[in-house]
Amino acid sequence: MAYWILKGILSPFLFLFWRVEIVGREHVPTHGPAVLAANHQSFCDSFFLPLVVRRRVTYVAKSEYFDDWKTAWFFRAAGQIPLHRGGGDKSQRALDTAKQVLDGGGLLGIYPEGTRSPDVRLHRGHTGVARLAIGCDVPIIPVGIVGTRSIQPPGRRLMRPFHPVTVRFGPPLTYVHSDTEVTTGQRSAPAKSGADEAHPDPDQDELRKVTDTLMTAIAGLSGQEYVDHYASRDKASAPSVPNGHGAPGGAVDVAS
């Protein structure tokens, strides 16, 4: 309930002060689990992406931001869920927490670059998004967000008004176990046979292939130049508010 109240309050202001164009929103499924994988140029990406999606978008955030009641309410209202503190390394715990969102039929927001880009280019994606989508057998919706870097460059606390923003959604990407191909477009969920259930998990080469296909799709939507190396978190300055390297409040990198 708090998510929709907050969205209802913020949406009129965002549409009033910024010219928001939405392209391809029909590619976002009206129900069922899916991953929204977007480029990440600005802190405010995580305001505009949920703004234009008619369903709730959930990000995995650092649990520390839920320890203080003065900030916890905002993160929960903004669609954040805390990263579990339980066993395993940080990336695996992030995957486990994200899997719970998808198992519950939700939309999960992810930035495959793992951090805000230090420049205007699109950087190599981490394979965690592919591992998660394949493991949960859900589609990945590539998203290209354009214009947010001009609104709130890295290190800037306030958003500049009256700049255009475009959010483009591409056709869903799905992984076909039988031939280890990545396909584009909606598909029916086939009944799982014994052979399907026995199919081994994809190896790192397969995960890299899926991830590279995804990043190519995002680059086509965002119009960014793609560079085949990871973004440096040291160069991505953060605004002086509690956050990490993703959604408001610091979405956790679901990486390899």
N, C-alpha and C positions, 0 to 999 in steps of 0.2 A: 504493500500500500504506500509506504513512504517513497518508494522509487517513483511511482506514478504521480504523487503529489509534487515531488521535486521537479520532475520532468514537466508537469503542467505549469509550474511557476517559471521555470527557466526558458521553456520553448518560445513563448511570445517575445521575450527579450532578445533571444538569439536570432529569431527571424526578423525582428524589427531593426536590429543594429547591423546585421550582416545579410548579404544577398546570397541565400543558400539555394543551390541548384542540386537536384537529385536525379541521377541517371541510373536506370537498370534496377530499381528497387524490387521489381517483380521477380528477380532472381533469389531474393531472400525468402525461404520457405515460410508459409503462414503458420506452420506448426511443426513440431518435431525438432530433434537436435541438429545443430550445424555449427560450424566454426566460421566466424567473420575474421579474415586475416587481412590486415591493412598495413599500408606504409605508415611511417611515424615521423612527421616533420616538426610537430609542435605539441606542447602540453595540452592544448585545447582540442586536439584530435578526439580525445575521449569525451568531449562534450558534444561535438558535432555528429559523430557516428551514432551514438545512441539517440540523438535528437531526431534523426531522419528514419530510424527503424521503428516500425509500429509494435514490435515485440520488445520485451526486456532484454537488454544486453548485459552480460555478467563478465567481469574481469576478476582474476585472482590477484589479491593484493597482499602485501606483507602484513603479518598478523600484528606487528608492533603498532600499526595505525588503529587497531581496534582496542588497544589497551587503555587509551585515554577516552573517557566518555565525551569529552568536549569535541573530539574529532570523529569518534567511532560512528556517531549517528549519521554524519555526512557520508562517510564511505559506504555504509550499508544502504543509505538512501540512493546513492549514486550507482548502485548495482555491483558493489565490491563484495567479495567473500574472502575471509582470511585464509592465508596459507597455513595448513596444519603444521604444528611443531613436531609431530611424531617422527619416527625413525626414517632412515634413508637420507640421501643427500638432497640438497635444495631443489635441483631440477626434477628429481623423481617425485618429491613431495608436491611440487607445483603441478606435475602431470597428474598425480593422484587426485589432487583437489579439483583440477579442471575436469577430470573424468567424471566426477560427481555431478557437475553441472550438465554435462552431455547425457549421462545416464538418466538424469531427471527430465530430459527432453528440452533443455534450455539452449539459448544462443550464447556461445562463448566468444568474447572478443580477445584477439591475440595480435601482437605486433611481432611478426617473424624475425625482424631485424634485431629484436631483443633490447633495443634502446632507441631513444630519439636519434635520428641521423645527425652527425656533426656537420653535414653540409647539405646541399640540395639534391644529392644523388640518392638512389636506392641501393642499399647494401645487401650483401649475401644473407640469406635467411638461415636461421637455425632449424634443424630437422625435427625438433620437438613437436611442432605443429603437425607434421606429417605422421609422426609416431602416434600422436594422440588421435588424429582423425581416422587413421587406419585401424588402430586398436579398438575404437568405439564404432567403427563402420559408419561414419557420418561424412557428409560432404563439406568441402571447404569452399567458402564464398570469397573470392578475391575482391579487395576493396581498394580503390585509389582515391585518396583525399588530396585535394588541390586547393592551395590558397591559405592554409592555416599558418604556414611559416611567416607570411607577411603580417598576419594578425597578431601572432605572439611568437616572435623569434626566441630561440633558446636564451634563457637568462632574463627575459622580460617578464615582469610580474603581471602587468595589465594587458588586456587585449585591445588592439586598435580597432575602432568601429568602422563600419561602412566599406569593408573590403569584401570581395566576393569569395565564396567557398563552394566548391563542387565536390560532391561525394558520388563516386561511380562504383556500381556493383557489377561484377562480371558473372558469367555463367558458372554454376558450381562445378568444382573439380572432384572427381571420385576415383578411387583406386580399385581396379579390377584384379582380384587375386589370381584368376585363372591364367592371365597372360602378363601379369605385372605391368599393366599399362595404366596411364592416367587418362581418364576420359573427361570430356567437358559436356555439361548439360545434365538435366534431371534423369534419374533412372529409377526403375522399380526395385524394391528390395527383394532379391531372390531368396527363396527358401534355402536354408543352409543344409548342405548335405554332409555326410560323414567326411568326405574328402575335403570340403571347405573348412570344416572344423579342425581338420588335421593339418591344414596348410601352415607351414612354418611362418613365424613372424618375418616381416621384410628385413633384409639386411641393410647395412649402412648405405650401400650403393643405391638400393631401391629408395630408401628414405631421401637420399640426396636428389635423386631423379624427380621425385614428387615435389620436393621443396623448390628445386630450380624451375620446374614447370609453373609452380605457384608464383614465384618471384617474377618470372617473365610476364605472367598475366597481370600482376600488380603494376609492373612497369608500364605495360600497355595502357592501363587505366589511368595511371597518375601522370604519364608523360615524362617520367624521370629517366635520366641516364642510369643504367645499371652497372655497378662495379662488383666484381667477384671477390670481395673480401669483406670481413665482418666490420661493422661500425664500431668505432672506438667510444666506449662509455666515458673515457676521461675527457673527451673533447665536447661532449654533449652537455652544455651548461644547463643547470636546472633552475627554475624560478624559485624565489625565496618563500616557498610554501611547502608543507610536508608532502613530499612525493618521492618516487624512485625513478623508474624508467619506463613508465607505461601510462596506464589510466590514472585519473585523479587519485592521488594518494599513493601512487607507486605500484602499478601493476607488475606482477612478478614475471620474469622471463621464463616462458616454457620452452626451454632450449635443449640442445643435444648435450 
